Amino acid sequence: MKTIKLFTALVLSFVSFSLTAQQIPMYTHYMDNTLVVNPAYAGSRDALTITAINRAQWVDFKGAPVTQSITMHTPLLNEHIGLGFSLMNDKIGPSNNTSVVFDYAFIIEII
């Protein structure tokens, strides 16, 4: 009787576990994709900067991960304020995540 209870408890404990995870988008070319990785980068260059990146892994494989991002950032007339915009789409298998992010950065010069 004790063995049956122990076996039943073990089976129920394994059946009741539910594992979930989230897919983290794959970013490559960090030096070209800095605004998606670090929003404080907005306005750090002296000009309007627009970047578009597409990453496709396992080409011709159904459900393979595909990540696209478009970023734009610029300093404002005030040299201490930067604004940025990021549009990202990440698709892997049946899931598709799209995000739109607006960035604001206050730039402080450290001597």
MOPAC internal coordinates of N, CA, C and O (Angstrom, degrees):
PM7 1SCF
backbone

  N    0.0000 0     0.00 0     0.00 0    0    0    0
  C    1.4473 1     0.00 0     0.00 0    1    0    0
  C    1.5235 1   110.81 1     0.00 0    2    1    0
  O    1.2310 1   120.89 1   138.27 1    3    2    1
  N    1.3541 1   115.90 1   -41.73 1    3    2    1
  C    1.4521 1   120.46 1   179.96 1    5    3    2
  C    1.5280 1   110.75 1   -65.27 1    6    5    3
  O    1.2310 1   119.86 1   142.83 1    7    6    5
  N    1.3243 1   117.88 1   -37.17 1    7    6    5
  C    1.4583 1   122.58 1   179.30 1    9    7    6
  C    1.5298 1   110.81 1   -66.13 1   10    9    7
  O    1.2310 1   120.26 1   140.14 1   11   10    9
  N    1.3144 1   117.11 1   -39.86 1   11   10    9
  C    1.4693 1   121.19 1   179.53 1   13   11   10
  C    1.5339 1   110.34 1   -65.10 1   14   13   11
  O    1.2310 1   120.00 1   137.98 1   15   14   13
  N    1.3159 1   117.61 1   -42.02 1   15   14   13
  C    1.4662 1   121.42 1   178.23 1   17   15   14
  C    1.5387 1   111.07 1   -63.70 1   18   17   15
  O    1.2310 1   121.05 1   137.98 1   19   18   17
  N    1.3249 1   115.60 1   -42.02 1   19   18   17
  C    1.4594 1   120.27 1   179.47 1   21   19   18
  C    1.5305 1   110.24 1   -65.16 1   22   21   19
  O    1.2310 1   120.33 1   134.92 1   23   22   21
  N    1.3254 1   116.97 1   -45.08 1   23   22   21
  C    1.4647 1   121.68 1   178.44 1   25   23   22
  C    1.5313 1   110.83 1   -61.83 1   26   25   23
  O    1.2310 1   120.21 1   135.78 1   27   26   25
  N    1.3339 1   117.20 1   -44.22 1   27   26   25
  C    1.4643 1   121.55 1   178.97 1   29   27   26
  C    1.5258 1   110.70 1   -63.12 1   30   29   27
  O    1.2310 1   119.97 1   138.01 1   31   30   29
  N    1.3165 1   117.67 1   -41.99 1   31   30   29
  C    1.4632 1   121.12 1   178.78 1   33   31   30
  C    1.5267 1   111.13 1   -63.62 1   34   33   31
  O    1.2310 1   119.89 1   138.90 1   35   34   33
  N    1.3280 1   117.81 1   -41.10 1   35   34   33
  C    1.4602 1   121.18 1   178.14 1   37   35   34
  C    1.5248 1   111.57 1   -65.02 1   38   37   35
  O    1.2310 1   120.15 1   134.97 1   39   38   37
  N    1.3247 1   117.31 1   -45.03 1   39   38   37
  C    1.4684 1   121.00 1  -179.83 1   41   39   38
  C    1.5275 1   110.61 1   -63.28 1   42   41   39
  O    1.2310 1   120.13 1   135.34 1   43   42   41
  N    1.3171 1   117.35 1   -44.66 1   43   42   41
  C    1.4696 1   120.76 1  -179.98 1   45   43   42
  C    1.5246 1   111.85 1   -65.91 1   46   45   43
  O    1.2310 1   120.36 1   144.27 1   47   46   45
  N    1.3194 1   116.91 1   -35.73 1   47   46   45
  C    1.4665 1   118.64 1   179.41 1   49   47   46
  C    1.5257 1   111.53 1   -67.97 1   50   49   47
  O    1.2310 1   120.05 1   143.61 1   51   50   49
  N    1.3227 1   117.52 1   -36.39 1   51   50   49
  C    1.4599 1   119.59 1   178.21 1   53   51   50
  C    1.5234 1   111.54 1   -75.38 1   54   53   51
  O    1.2310 1   119.55 1   147.57 1   55   54   53
  N    1.2985 1   118.47 1   -32.43 1   55   54   53
  C    1.4566 1   122.41 1  -179.72 1   57   55   54
  C    1.5266 1   110.79 1   -73.00 1   58   57   55
  O    1.2310 1   120.45 1   147.03 1   59   58   57
  N    1.3114 1   116.75 1   -32.97 1   59   58   57
  C    1.4563 1   119.70 1  -174.34 1   61   59   58
  C    1.5297 1   113.37 1   -79.69 1   62   61   59
  O    1.2310 1   119.86 1   166.19 1   63   62   61
  N    1.3253 1   117.88 1   -13.81 1   63   62   61
  C    1.4608 1   119.64 1   179.35 1   65   63   62
  C    1.5169 1   110.65 1   -73.23 1   66   65   63
  O    1.2310 1   121.27 1   -45.59 1   67   66   65
  N    1.2985 1   115.17 1   134.41 1   67   66   65
  C    1.4532 1   121.52 1   176.29 1   69   67   66
  C    1.5190 1   107.38 1  -126.73 1   70   69   67
  O    1.2310 1   120.26 1   -57.29 1   71   70   69
  N    1.2905 1   117.11 1   122.71 1   71   70   69
  C    1.4557 1   121.09 1  -178.52 1   73   71   70
  C    1.5255 1   109.32 1  -105.50 1   74   73   71
  O    1.2310 1   121.08 1   -47.23 1   75   74   73
  N    1.2963 1   115.54 1   132.77 1   75   74   73
  C    1.4617 1   120.43 1   174.15 1   77   75   74
  C    1.5156 1   108.30 1  -132.31 1   78   77   75
  O    1.2310 1   121.30 1   -24.90 1   79   78   77
  N    1.3059 1   115.12 1   155.10 1   79   78   77
  C    1.4565 1   120.62 1   178.72 1   81   79   78
  C    1.5204 1   108.41 1  -150.31 1   82   81   79
  O    1.2310 1   121.08 1   -16.36 1   83   82   81
  N    1.2809 1   115.54 1   163.64 1   83   82   81
  C    1.4521 1   118.10 1   176.50 1   85   83   82
  C    1.5146 1   108.39 1  -119.75 1   86   85   83
  O    1.2310 1   121.35 1   -31.41 1   87   86   85
  N    1.3028 1   115.03 1   148.59 1   87   86   85
  C    1.4513 1   121.58 1   179.61 1   89   87   86
  C    1.5203 1   108.81 1   -86.40 1   90   89   87
  O    1.2310 1   120.54 1   -53.88 1   91   90   89
  N    1.2995 1   116.57 1   126.12 1   91   90   89
  C    1.4556 1   121.02 1   175.57 1   93   91   90
  C    1.5240 1   107.36 1   -90.46 1   94   93   91
  O    1.2310 1   119.93 1   -52.52 1   95   94   93
  N    1.3280 1   117.74 1   127.48 1   95   94   93
  C    1.4686 1   119.21 1  -179.57 1   97   95   94
  C    1.5264 1   111.31 1   -57.80 1   98   97   95
  O    1.2310 1   120.87 1   -36.08 1   99   98   97
  N    1.3090 1   115.93 1   143.92 1   99   98   97
  C    1.4503 1   121.53 1   179.08 1  101   99   98
  C    1.5211 1   108.71 1   -88.40 1  102  101   99
  O    1.2310 1   120.92 1   -65.12 1  103  102  101
  N    1.3185 1   115.85 1   114.88 1  103  102  101
  C    1.4567 1   120.83 1   177.52 1  105  103  102
  C    1.5253 1   108.40 1  -103.92 1  106  105  103
  O    1.2310 1   120.98 1   -53.98 1  107  106  105
  N    1.3092 1   115.73 1   126.02 1  107  106  105
  C    1.4520 1   119.95 1   172.87 1  109  107  106
  C    1.5160 1   107.65 1  -118.28 1  110  109  107
  O    1.2310 1   120.43 1   -10.00 1  111  110  109
  N    1.2662 1   116.78 1   170.00 1  111  110  109
  C    1.4674 1   122.21 1  -178.81 1  113  111  110
  C    1.5261 1   110.12 1    56.83 1  114  113  111
  O    1.2310 1   120.78 1  -123.30 1  115  114  113
  N    1.3302 1   116.12 1    56.70 1  115  114  113
  C    1.4635 1   120.39 1  -178.23 1  117  115  114
  C    1.5225 1   112.52 1   -55.03 1  118  117  115
  O    1.2310 1   120.37 1   145.59 1  119  118  117
  N    1.3284 1   116.89 1   -34.41 1  119  118  117
  C    1.4578 1   119.06 1  -177.64 1  121  119  118
  C    1.5321 1   110.93 1   -68.87 1  122  121  119
  O    1.2310 1   119.51 1   157.61 1  123  122  121
  N    1.3250 1   118.53 1   -22.39 1  123  122  121
  C    1.4601 1   122.06 1   177.76 1  125  123  122
  C    1.5265 1   112.33 1   -99.75 1  126  125  123
  O    1.2310 1   119.75 1   168.21 1  127  126  125
  N    1.3140 1   118.08 1   -11.79 1  127  126  125
  C    1.4587 1   122.31 1  -173.07 1  129  127  126
  C    1.5351 1   110.91 1  -121.00 1  130  129  127
  O    1.2310 1   120.41 1  -141.24 1  131  130  129
  N    1.3068 1   116.82 1    38.76 1  131  130  129
  C    1.4605 1   120.47 1  -170.18 1  133  131  130
  C    1.5248 1   114.05 1   -70.72 1  134  133  131
  O    1.2310 1   119.23 1   148.52 1  135  134  133
  N    1.3144 1   119.07 1   -31.48 1  135  134  133
  C    1.4673 1   120.26 1  -177.02 1  137  135  134
  C    1.5268 1   112.01 1   -67.72 1  138  137  135
  O    1.2310 1   119.51 1   146.71 1  139  138  137
  N    1.3238 1   118.54 1   -33.29 1  139  138  137
  C    1.4676 1   120.92 1   178.13 1  141  139  138
  C    1.5268 1   110.33 1   -69.98 1  142  141  139
  O    1.2310 1   120.52 1   143.79 1  143  142  141
  N    1.3169 1   116.61 1   -36.21 1  143  142  141
  C    1.4590 1   121.13 1  -178.38 1  145  143  142
  C    1.5253 1   111.45 1   -79.82 1  146  145  143
  O    1.2310 1   120.06 1   141.88 1  147  146  145
  N    1.3577 1   117.49 1   -38.12 1  147  146  145
  C    1.4593 1   121.86 1  -175.32 1  149  147  146
  C    1.5300 1   110.02 1  -136.80 1  150  149  147
  O    1.2310 1   119.15 1   -77.27 1  151  150  149
  N    1.3325 1   119.22 1   102.73 1  151  150  149
  C    1.4620 1   121.35 1  -178.03 1  153  151  150
  C    1.5252 1   113.94 1   -65.29 1  154  153  151
  O    1.2310 1   119.43 1   162.76 1  155  154  153
  N    1.3266 1   118.69 1   -17.24 1  155  154  153
  C    1.4604 1   121.32 1   178.16 1  157  155  154
  C    1.5264 1   111.71 1   -71.36 1  158  157  155
  O    1.2310 1   119.93 1   170.64 1  159  158  157
  N    1.3088 1   117.74 1    -9.36 1  159  158  157
  C    1.4643 1   122.58 1   178.77 1  161  159  158
  C    1.5312 1   112.00 1   -72.68 1  162  161  159
  O    1.2310 1   119.91 1   165.46 1  163  162  161
  N    1.3051 1   117.77 1   -14.54 1  163  162  161
  C    1.4763 1   121.92 1  -177.73 1  165  163  162
  C    1.5170 1   110.82 1   -56.50 1  166  165  163
  O    1.2310 1   120.79 1   -52.51 1  167  166  165
  N    1.3251 1   116.10 1   127.49 1  167  166  165
  C    1.4495 1   121.87 1   176.98 1  169  167  166
  C    1.5083 1   114.79 1    79.41 1  170  169  167
  O    1.2310 1   119.21 1  -172.39 1  171  170  169
  N    1.3244 1   119.12 1     7.61 1  171  170  169
  C    1.4594 1   121.04 1  -176.40 1  173  171  170
  C    1.5235 1   112.96 1   -76.51 1  174  173  171
  O    1.2310 1   119.66 1   162.16 1  175  174  173
  N    1.3196 1   118.26 1   -17.84 1  175  174  173
  C    1.4627 1   121.39 1   176.21 1  177  175  174
  C    1.5252 1   108.62 1   -97.71 1  178  177  175
  O    1.2310 1   120.11 1   -17.92 1  179  178  177
  N    1.2906 1   117.39 1   162.08 1  179  178  177
  C    1.4614 1   121.77 1  -175.80 1  181  179  178
  C    1.5276 1   113.50 1   -85.73 1  182  181  179
  O    1.2310 1   119.32 1  -171.25 1  183  182  181
  N    1.3004 1   118.90 1     8.75 1  183  182  181
  C    1.4633 1   121.38 1  -176.96 1  185  183  182
  C    1.5243 1   110.02 1  -145.45 1  186  185  183
  O    1.2310 1   120.94 1   -15.08 1  187  186  185
  N    1.3177 1   115.81 1   164.92 1  187  186  185
  C    1.4644 1   121.16 1   173.50 1  189  187  186
  C    1.5204 1   108.27 1   -64.11 1  190  189  187
  O    1.2310 1   120.26 1   -52.38 1  191  190  189
  N    1.3226 1   117.11 1   127.62 1  191  190  189
  C    1.4582 1   121.87 1  -178.48 1  193  191  190
  C    1.5195 1   109.32 1  -123.20 1  194  193  191
  O    1.2310 1   120.71 1   -53.40 1  195  194  193
  N    1.3302 1   116.25 1   126.60 1  195  194  193
  C    1.4683 1   122.33 1   178.37 1  197  195  194
  C    1.5262 1   107.67 1  -123.34 1  198  197  195
  O    1.2310 1   120.75 1   -49.61 1  199  198  197
  N    1.3345 1   116.17 1   130.39 1  199  198  197
  C    1.4608 1   121.57 1  -178.41 1  201  199  198
  C    1.5240 1   109.34 1  -132.83 1  202  201  199
  O    1.2310 1   120.76 1   -44.66 1  203  202  201
  N    1.3317 1   116.14 1   135.34 1  203  202  201
  C    1.4649 1   121.83 1   174.74 1  205  203  202
  C    1.5286 1   107.90 1  -127.12 1  206  205  203
  O    1.2310 1   120.82 1   -51.20 1  207  206  205
  N    1.3336 1   116.04 1   128.80 1  207  206  205
  C    1.4721 1   120.93 1  -178.06 1  209  207  206
  C    1.5256 1   109.04 1  -133.21 1  210  209  207
  O    1.2310 1   120.95 1   -42.95 1  211  210  209
  N    1.3250 1   115.79 1   137.05 1  211  210  209
  C    1.4562 1   122.58 1   174.97 1  213  211  210
  C    1.5198 1   107.96 1  -124.85 1  214  213  211
  O    1.2310 1   120.48 1   -50.51 1  215  214  213
  N    1.3243 1   116.68 1   129.49 1  215  214  213
  C    1.4616 1   121.47 1   178.12 1  217  215  214
  C    1.5139 1   108.83 1  -126.43 1  218  217  215
  O    1.2310 1   120.68 1   -59.82 1  219  218  217
  N    1.3212 1   116.31 1   120.18 1  219  218  217
  C    1.4600 1   122.12 1   178.10 1  221  219  218
  C    1.5252 1   108.18 1  -120.38 1  222  221  219
  O    1.2310 1   120.94 1   -57.50 1  223  222  221
  N    1.3208 1   115.81 1   122.50 1  223  222  221
  C    1.4648 1   121.32 1  -179.59 1  225  223  222
  C    1.5252 1   108.03 1  -105.62 1  226  225  223
  O    1.2310 1   120.39 1   -35.28 1  227  226  225
  N    1.3025 1   116.86 1   144.72 1  227  226  225
  C    1.4716 1   123.08 1   178.96 1  229  227  226
  C    1.5278 1   110.96 1    54.57 1  230  229  227
  O    1.2310 1   120.50 1  -119.86 1  231  230  229
  N    1.2957 1   116.65 1    60.14 1  231  230  229
  C    1.4619 1   123.07 1  -178.12 1  233  231  230
  C    1.5300 1   109.76 1   -55.77 1  234  233  231
  O    1.2310 1   120.54 1   -38.83 1  235  234  233
  N    1.3189 1   116.56 1   141.17 1  235  234  233
  C    1.4740 1   125.50 1  -179.08 1  237  235  234
  C    1.5250 1   113.58 1    68.64 1  238  237  235
  O    1.2310 1   120.00 1  -162.44 1  239  238  237
  N    1.3229 1   117.61 1    17.56 1  239  238  237
  C    1.4598 1   121.93 1   175.44 1  241  239  238
  C    1.5254 1   107.00 1  -108.97 1  242  241  239
  O    1.2310 1   120.18 1   -55.39 1  243  242  241
  N    1.3262 1   117.26 1   124.61 1  243  242  241
  C    1.4645 1   121.04 1  -175.72 1  245  243  242
  C    1.5346 1   110.61 1   -63.68 1  246  245  243
  O    1.2310 1   120.71 1   -51.63 1  247  246  245
  N    1.3332 1   116.24 1   128.37 1  247  246  245
  C    1.4530 1   121.95 1   179.71 1  249  247  246
  C    1.5221 1   114.05 1    82.80 1  250  249  247
  O    1.2310 1   120.36 1  -168.20 1  251  250  249
  N    1.3291 1   116.92 1    11.80 1  251  250  249
  C    1.4666 1   120.36 1  -178.63 1  253  251  250
  C    1.5305 1   111.02 1   -66.83 1  254  253  251
  O    1.2310 1   120.00 1   -30.30 1  255  254  253
  N    1.3279 1   117.61 1   149.70 1  255  254  253
  C    1.4659 1   120.75 1   179.74 1  257  255  254
  C    1.5251 1   112.50 1   -65.34 1  258  257  255
  O    1.2310 1   121.27 1   -45.47 1  259  258  257
  N    1.3260 1   115.18 1   134.53 1  259  258  257
  C    1.4610 1   122.49 1   175.77 1  261  259  258
  C    1.5285 1   107.03 1  -135.50 1  262  261  259
  O    1.2310 1   120.44 1   -50.86 1  263  262  261
  N    1.3291 1   116.76 1   129.14 1  263  262  261
  C    1.4544 1   121.67 1  -179.71 1  265  263  262
  C    1.5213 1   109.11 1  -129.57 1  266  265  263
  O    1.2310 1   120.75 1   -51.98 1  267  266  265
  N    1.3285 1   116.17 1   128.02 1  267  266  265
  C    1.4576 1   121.62 1   174.90 1  269  267  266
  C    1.5135 1   109.04 1  -123.14 1  270  269  267
  O    1.2310 1   120.92 1   -35.86 1  271  270  269
  N    1.3346 1   115.85 1   144.14 1  271  270  269
  C    1.4607 1   119.47 1   175.31 1  273  271  270
  C    1.5151 1   109.75 1  -144.90 1  274  273  271
  O    1.2310 1   121.51 1   -38.34 1  275  274  273
  N    1.3301 1   114.71 1   141.66 1  275  274  273
  C    1.4540 1   122.80 1   173.53 1  277  275  274
  C    1.5202 1   106.05 1  -125.87 1  278  277  275
  O    1.2310 1   120.75 1   -54.60 1  279  278  277
  N    1.3262 1   116.16 1   125.40 1  279  278  277
  C    1.4546 1   120.14 1   179.76 1  281  279  278
  C    1.5247 1   109.97 1  -127.61 1  282  281  279
  O    1.2310 1   121.58 1   -29.06 1  283  282  281
  N    1.3123 1   114.57 1   150.94 1  283  282  281
  C    1.4545 1   121.43 1   176.97 1  285  283  282
  C    1.5208 1   107.43 1  -145.53 1  286  285  283
  O    1.2310 1   120.39 1   -45.84 1  287  286  285
  N    1.3290 1   116.86 1   134.16 1  287  286  285
  C    1.4594 1   119.37 1   175.15 1  289  287  286
  C    1.5214 1   109.80 1  -150.13 1  290  289  287
  O    1.2310 1   121.46 1   -27.27 1  291  290  289
  N    1.3095 1   114.81 1   152.73 1  291  290  289
  C    1.4552 1   121.03 1  -177.66 1  293  291  290
  C    1.5218 1   110.83 1  -156.06 1  294  293  291
  O    1.2310 1   120.25 1   -30.39 1  295  294  293
  N    1.3407 1   117.13 1   149.61 1  295  294  293
  C    1.4576 1   118.54 1   170.37 1  297  295  294
  C    1.5245 1   108.64 1   -79.91 1  298  297  295
  O    1.2310 1   120.44 1   -27.55 1  299  298  297
  N    1.3149 1   116.76 1   152.45 1  299  298  297
  C    1.4673 1   120.09 1   175.65 1  301  299  298
  C    1.5191 1   109.13 1   -89.79 1  302  301  299
  O    1.2310 1   120.74 1     2.61 1  303  302  301
  N    1.3140 1   116.19 1  -177.39 1  303  302  301
  C    1.4618 1   119.82 1   179.01 1  305  303  302
  C    1.5257 1   111.16 1   -57.77 1  306  305  303
  O    1.2310 1   120.50 1   143.96 1  307  306  305
  N    1.3093 1   116.65 1   -36.04 1  307  306  305
  C    1.4595 1   121.52 1   173.39 1  309  307  306
  C    1.5225 1   106.80 1   -76.80 1  310  309  307
  O    1.2310 1   119.76 1   -55.83 1  311  310  309
  N    1.3199 1   118.06 1   124.17 1  311  310  309
  C    1.4615 1   121.34 1  -175.00 1  313  311  310
  C    1.5240 1   114.33 1   -67.98 1  314  313  311
  O    1.2310 1   119.77 1   173.40 1  315  314  313
  N    1.3316 1   118.04 1    -6.60 1  315  314  313
  C    1.4677 1   120.91 1  -177.62 1  317  315  314
  C    1.5271 1   113.17 1  -100.78 1  318  317  315
  O    1.2310 1   119.77 1  -178.76 1  319  318  317
  N    1.3142 1   118.05 1     1.24 1  319  318  317
  C    1.4610 1   120.33 1  -176.97 1  321  319  318
  C    1.5257 1   109.72 1  -122.79 1  322  321  319
  O    1.2310 1   121.00 1   -47.86 1  323  322  321
  N    1.3328 1   115.70 1   132.14 1  323  322  321
  C    1.4536 1   121.47 1   176.50 1  325  323  322
  C    1.5194 1   109.92 1  -127.63 1  326  325  323
  O    1.2310 1   120.87 1   -37.37 1  327  326  325
  N    1.3083 1   115.94 1   142.63 1  327  326  325
  C    1.4664 1   122.09 1   177.27 1  329  327  326
  C    1.5155 1   109.51 1  -120.31 1  330  329  327
  O    1.2310 1   120.88 1   -34.11 1  331  330  329
  N    1.3143 1   115.92 1   145.89 1  331  330  329
  C    1.4509 1   120.31 1   179.77 1  333  331  330
  C    1.5164 1   111.71 1  -143.80 1  334  333  331
  O    1.2310 1   120.97 1   -19.49 1  335  334  333
  N    1.3212 1   115.76 1   160.51 1  335  334  333
  C    1.4607 1   123.58 1  -179.89 1  337  335  334
  C    1.5200 1   107.32 1  -141.95 1  338  337  335
  O    1.2310 1   120.61 1   -46.09 1  339  338  337
  N    1.3317 1   116.45 1   133.91 1  339  338  337
  C    1.4668 1   121.27 1   177.98 1  341  339  338
  C    1.5190 1   109.60 1  -132.38 1  342  341  339
  O    1.2310 1   120.57 1   -45.88 1  343  342  341
  N    1.3097 1   116.52 1   134.12 1  343  342  341
  C    1.4644 1   123.59 1   173.75 1  345  343  342
  C    1.5161 1   105.78 1  -123.58 1  346  345  343
  O    1.2310 1   120.62 1   -58.10 1  347  346  345
  N    1.3386 1   116.43 1   121.90 1  347  346  345
  C    1.4513 1   120.21 1  -176.74 1  349  347  346
  C    1.5264 1   110.67 1  -131.48 1  350  349  347
  O    1.2310 1   120.92 1   -39.82 1  351  350  349
  N    1.3188 1   115.85 1   140.18 1  351  350  349
  C    1.4549 1   122.39 1   176.36 1  353  351  350
  C    1.5204 1   107.85 1  -129.07 1  354  353  351
  O    1.2310 1   120.62 1   -52.99 1  355  354  353
  N    1.3288 1   116.42 1   127.01 1  355  354  353
  C    1.4606 1   122.05 1  -179.69 1  357  355  354
  C    1.5188 1   108.13 1  -127.56 1  358  357  355
  O    1.2310 1   120.50 1   -58.43 1  359  358  357
  N    1.3286 1   116.65 1   121.57 1  359  358  357
  C    1.4647 1   121.09 1  -179.06 1  361  359  358
  C    1.5138 1   108.54 1  -126.35 1  362  361  359
  O    1.2310 1   121.50 1   -51.70 1  363  362  361
  N    1.3330 1   114.74 1   128.30 1  363  362  361
  C    1.4585 1   120.85 1   174.67 1  365  363  362
  C    1.5193 1   107.52 1  -143.65 1  366  365  363
  O    1.2310 1   121.06 1   -59.53 1  367  366  365
  N    1.3103 1   115.59 1   120.47 1  367  366  365
  C    1.4652 1   120.09 1  -177.76 1  369  367  366
  C    1.5181 1   110.92 1    57.77 1  370  369  367
  O    1.2310 1   119.91 1    48.55 1  371  370  369
  N    1.3334 1   117.77 1  -131.45 1  371  370  369
  C    1.4663 1   120.11 1  -177.85 1  373  371  370
  C    1.5313 1   113.83 1   -82.28 1  374  373  371
  O    1.2310 1   119.46 1   171.03 1  375  374  373
  N    1.3309 1   118.63 1    -8.97 1  375  374  373
  C    1.4650 1   119.64 1  -177.06 1  377  375  374
  C    1.5249 1   111.07 1   -95.86 1  378  377  375
  O    1.2310 1   121.67 1   -36.49 1  379  378  377
  N    1.3269 1   114.41 1   143.51 1  379  378  377
  C    1.4538 1   121.33 1   179.50 1  381  379  378
  C    1.5204 1   107.58 1  -138.96 1  382  381  379
  O    1.2310 1   120.08 1   -59.83 1  383  382  381
  N    1.3236 1   117.46 1   120.17 1  383  382  381
  C    1.4611 1   122.57 1  -179.63 1  385  383  382
  C    1.5183 1   109.49 1  -117.91 1  386  385  383
  O    1.2310 1   120.84 1   -52.73 1  387  386  385
  N    1.3152 1   116.00 1   127.27 1  387  386  385
  C    1.4551 1   122.28 1   176.78 1  389  387  386
  C    1.5170 1   108.38 1  -121.15 1  390  389  387
  O    1.2310 1   120.61 1   -44.20 1  391  390  389
  N    1.3309 1   116.44 1   135.80 1  391  390  389
  C    1.4606 1   119.60 1   179.51 1  393  391  390
  C    1.5224 1   109.96 1  -135.60 1  394  393  391
  O    1.2310 1   121.63 1   -33.91 1  395  394  393
  N    1.3187 1   114.49 1   146.09 1  395  394  393
  C    1.4572 1   123.07 1   174.78 1  397  395  394
  C    1.5136 1   106.42 1  -123.70 1  398  397  395
  O    1.2310 1   120.41 1   -52.64 1  399  398  397
  N    1.3249 1   116.83 1   127.36 1  399  398  397
  C    1.4631 1   121.65 1  -176.12 1  401  399  398
  C    1.5230 1   109.32 1  -131.79 1  402  401  399
  O    1.2310 1   120.86 1   -46.74 1  403  402  401
  N    1.3301 1   115.96 1   133.26 1  403  402  401
  C    1.4596 1   122.07 1   172.81 1  405  403  402
  C    1.5277 1   107.20 1  -108.00 1  406  405  403
  O    1.2310 1   120.55 1   -46.74 1  407  406  405
  N    1.3358 1   116.55 1   133.26 1  407  406  405
  C    1.4553 1   121.53 1  -176.30 1  409  407  406
  C    1.5214 1   110.73 1  -116.47 1  410  409  407
  O    1.2310 1   121.12 1   -37.32 1  411  410  409
  N    1.3154 1   115.47 1   142.68 1  411  410  409
  C    1.4514 1   123.16 1   174.43 1  413  411  410
  C    1.5174 1   106.70 1  -129.42 1  414  413  411
  O    1.2310 1   120.50 1   -50.36 1  415  414  413
  N    1.3267 1   116.65 1   129.64 1  415  414  413
  C    1.4552 1   120.08 1   179.38 1  417  415  414
  C    1.5150 1   109.87 1  -130.07 1  418  417  415
  O    1.2310 1   120.84 1   -46.08 1  419  418  417
  N    1.3062 1   115.99 1   133.92 1  419  418  417
  C    1.4577 1   121.63 1   173.29 1  421  419  418
  C    1.5240 1   106.84 1  -103.73 1  422  421  419
  O    1.2310 1   120.71 1   -62.09 1  423  422  421
  N    1.2993 1   116.25 1   117.91 1  423  422  421
  C    1.4604 1   122.16 1  -171.25 1  425  423  422
  C    1.5224 1   110.02 1   -94.40 1  426  425  423
  O    1.2310 1   120.43 1   -55.26 1  427  426  425
  N    1.3084 1   116.79 1   124.74 1  427  426  425
  C    1.4494 1   122.91 1   179.23 1  429  427  426
  C    1.5242 1   108.52 1  -117.53 1  430  429  427
  O    1.2310 1   120.28 1   -53.99 1  431  430  429
  N    1.3171 1   117.06 1   126.01 1  431  430  429
  C    1.4455 1   121.27 1   178.34 1  433  431  430
  C    1.5182 1   109.57 1   -82.99 1  434  433  431
  O    1.2310 1   121.07 1   -55.92 1  435  434  433
  N    1.3097 1   115.57 1   124.08 1  435  434  433
  C    1.4681 1   120.89 1   179.21 1  437  435  434
  C    1.5273 1   108.11 1  -106.13 1  438  437  435
  O    1.2310 1   120.83 1   -56.96 1  439  438  437
  N    1.3045 1   116.02 1   123.04 1  439  438  437
  C    1.4733 1   119.58 1  -176.32 1  441  439  438
  C    1.5157 1   110.09 1   -97.92 1  442  441  439
  O    1.2310 1   120.10 1   180.00 1  443  442  441

